[in-house]
């Protein structure tokens, strides 16, 4: 169910089973850098396209 205020979306209600019960943690800088490096071939064309937007 969407929650609107003056026709602007402000939130959602979702079923409890749709929400993960896993614990979250902060990624280390090494994990972030590894992820960025592994996705560079995918993200580079998008970044090039967005430069002049």
HELIX and SHEET records of a PDB file:
HELIX    1   1 UNK A   16  UNK A   18  5                                   3    
HELIX    2   2 UNK A   29  UNK A   38  1                                  10    
HELIX    3   3 UNK A   40  UNK A   50  1                                  11    
SHEET    1   A 2 UNK A   2  UNK A   5  0                                        
SHEET    2   A 2 UNK A   8  UNK A  12 -1                                        
END                                                                             
